[in-house]
Amino acid sequence: CGDYNKILKSNNVDQKYEAALKYFEKKDYYRAGVLLEEVRPLLAGRVEAEKAAFLYAYTQYYERLYATSSELFRNFFDTYGRSPFAEEGLFMHAKSLYYDSPDFNLDQTSTQTAIVAIQDFLNRYPESKYEEEATKMYDELAAKLERKAFENAKLYSQMRYYQAAVTAFSTFQREYPSSTFNEEAAYLKIVAQFNLAEESVPEKQRERYFDTVGFYQAFVDKYPNSKYLRSAEGLFDKSTKQLERLKAPTNTANVEQK
Amino acid sequence: QVNLNPSGTNTPLDYANPKRYQIGGITVSGAKYLDPNTLISITGLKIGDPITVPGEDLGKALNRLWDQGIIGDVEVYVTKIEGEKIYLDFFLTERPRLSRFVFNGVKKGQEDELTKKIDLIRGRVVTDALMNTTKNAVQKYYLEKGFMNAKVNIIPRPDSVLANSVVLNINVDRGDKVKIDDITFIGNEAIPDKKLRSKMKNTKEKKFYKVLTASKFQPSKFEDDKKAVIDYYNSQGYRDAEIISDSVYNTSEDRLGVQLRINEGQKYYFRNITWRGNYVYDGKQLASVLGIERGDAYSKERLEKRLQYDPAGGVDISSLYMDDGYLFFRVDPVEVAVEGDSIDIEMRIYEGAQARIKDVTISGNSKTSDHVVLRELYTVPGQKFSRTNLINSQREIAGLGYFDPEQIGMNPIPNEAEGTVDIKYSVVEKPNDQITLSGGWGGPYGLVGTVGLVLNNFSARKATDFRNWRPIPSGDGQRLALNIQANGLRYQSYSLSFTEPWLGGRRRNSFSVGVNKTISRSITGDNREQGAIVINGASISLGRRLRKPDNNFSLSHSLSYNQYITSGDFINYYQFGSSDPNATQASANSISFINTLSRSSLDQLTFPRRGSSLSLSLNVTPPYSRLSENFDKNKWIEFHKWMFDASWFTPLSAGGKFVLNTRAHFGFLNTFSDKRDVGPFERFKLGGSGMGVGNFIVGTEFVGLRGYEDQSVSPVDPKTGQNTGGIAFTKYVAEARFLVSPNPAATVFVLGFAEAGNNFASYRNYNPFKLYRSAGVGARIFMSAFGLLGFDYGIPFDTYPGSEKKGQFHFMIGQQIR
């Protein structure tokens, strides 16, 4: 389709547009993208504008510029809500955001945006042929946020900031009650609480061992077959022994139950 | 607007009673260039759709058309109504569209900047309003730059290539830059003109000696400066001070005069300060923290500072509460009485409950992993909220060097019902990898080229997977440094080191490993190798911050091994590795264990103003001579070396621009036995900038002594006549520094110094008071990408044997420790 540079320099909108379509077909998304970007403003209000907008978004998507493509697909959907490609456009908007979402240990702003976009898509097109893929993306992104919260709580354990770890694990349990990390979080919370009690001043020890016992009881109720059960039980034993040693004048019922 | 076509139907639309119709047909009229079907699809309306008229559906359709920016005007008409069916017509006026725009009379470099400001979008219709806003934007741009008489003229011209399109020619005549001739004040009695002028930071008079000060007139900055003048009056007790009028007038074609008429008003003083609503602290405690006495000049600014946040540091009223979890604390100072020149204040306090931290999160870290930031923070979940911890955490984040220090945000989000607070930090990544390319004169080697690469936020974990390379694996806060120095065949040096700052992830225990290889050859004119020395080395080190005696101490240990292989002439030249005069190759080994205890309390690194840095280091090899007779002294290098460095910084002026730095340095080298001489390794050479090349071979310690030639203050071995270096040195420095530019991108300071030092070949001659003295001046520039660069000129006061007594220029790269 002729010399790319010559077309690029020309002022003929139609010729540029035709060339862009050909480059797109040949999967030369870079050149197609450059040409489409050039002609798009000049095509506004013409029949070709719709297709140009849609393909331009795809060129950016294939070039892995997901932040840009997500925005372009969204604009396409907002402008051409009646188009037969509207559904695909909205889905691709979500999918671009999905690919734009980084590792769990980096900023998750775009993950959250992607989750909202997928929800929006599924609400609008509950019967969509993309439903399965969208759900899968959704689950993956949700798991990423869970992992982030879990790993950050674990970091406090690792640094031996036990009080911080207990707080962070509790927050995690409350915010992600159905997470697959919950079992490990519950166990690590017992470990952190036990260590916190161990290094506490005598006045606070009793209360903190009690909490360890309480966390253990909640753990065995919820995960009776846990692989962490043995070691958790060990901490429970140690805690009860400590409590016996600390001998409170009243209210030891909690411990004697077990 | 919805218009009824008068000839269409005789059922008029009733605006009070919207009615539901079905769209029977949509037409577009008035379009010459635009495609009707596309326009209909943009409206979002379709034949057969239900529609309420009048109603918001039509409004939305019009808006969608507008949003395209391609039509001049649009109206919608109801052409006819047939029972339930309604027929609509969109009547539009087309206007030419913008195909491109051209600047005339604008500097090339400013075109991009201007393009951003004017917000012209190609393909949009050109209206008078658009041309006007563009013109204003361009004019404003030049006004801010001091071109008050800039003329802007926008001429639309039909585009010959594209139908219905125009090219905008934006013609600019900047005119002359207008400068301020004179700033005068009328009505100021208590505060002199000079003081007031100095408060106007961006509105300055043009004076021939003010080379660096811009004297352009910027209206927005002028407003700020007027406010600054009033703020200054307020801070001095003149609560009612105001600027009655200001005038800006032309004194000549390109000169302005500025006149401010001021009403100073009366000077007020604080009288009684009372506290209400305080339960945690009593009034006496609060008054002493506030630090404002009865009779002090009334200053709202000072009062606010002492109540809310005092950047000068120390405890203010808010920090008293906010460092103890009282996040919901509020204080409201109310003027309860103004009598004569005295003001009574009542502090109304709301203490609230203590808040504990729940969640700590970071956003904006698109490269650096969460844990790298989280582990630096003082704010951790479960703890009571503390404002000081919050501010210290911000400083720690800035200290990492991975983020833009100006854009570190802290946002505590309180939940008063739960008594908790979530803390959200926001950061913006900045590039922090350094590439150095340099060429320098390397003494005996001639020109030596250096290529260095330092990755300051490396991730070894991610390096195993190529998908994480973008373009290099980063984000785990590790450091990888690669350095290559070479001068053809004669000299090559390679080194690679890796540092993990938090070994094990538990504490700030830094761990590093490094390997290096150096080859030095002596080559004759006809390219024959006469001798060579190869050094292979490896080192491993562990450093940690101590908690005792205080947090500023750190301790590091490092174990290193070096193997020296000499051949040819170099065997005799270096005199180690072999005692056999006929050997063709010889080797020696050095195992050394370096221990450093240091303390640093410097307030910052580029231009320290206060604090000190002390370091004591011991470098020791196994004591072979004490262990056994069997160790060949030529093969097993033995020494113990002690170094002590101390440096103090004291601010000499209130603003901290003028700082005194005093330093003392000592070094001692010895063996473990009287029978064993101190070898050629690790000796000291004083003189010049202290930047030696060639120190790699025997680990010579180069110490600067300005005013004397490089390495000249160094005893000569009487037997061989070689400058082998001394085994004990002392050096004292007093340096006065003046900060010229605090800009973090290029910090510049100038200095004057006086220093003295000496270097001794034996302990018998050692005398810490027999010194070679000098004095001089110099300048330094710190650029974040290159590090510290500088030069000094020093004049010697004494003559070192064997060298001339004359002034010396010294250039230096990098921070000199000694």
Interface residues (C-beta under 8 A of the other chain):
Chain A: N11 N12 V13 R40 P41 L42 L43 A44 G45 R46 V47 A49 E50 T79 Y80 G81 R82 S83 P102 D103 N105 L106 D107 Q108 T109 K148 E151 N152 L155 Y156 Q158 M159 R160 Y161 Q163 A164 V166 T167 A168 T171
Chain B: Y33 L34 D35 N37 T38 L39 S41 I42 G44 K46 R64 D67 Q68 G69 I70 I71 R97 S99 I121 R122 G123 R124 V161 L162 S165 R356 I357 K358 D359 V360 T361 I362 S363 G364 N365 S366 K367 T368 S369 D370 H371 L374 R375 V380 P381 G382 Q383 G475 G505 R506 R507
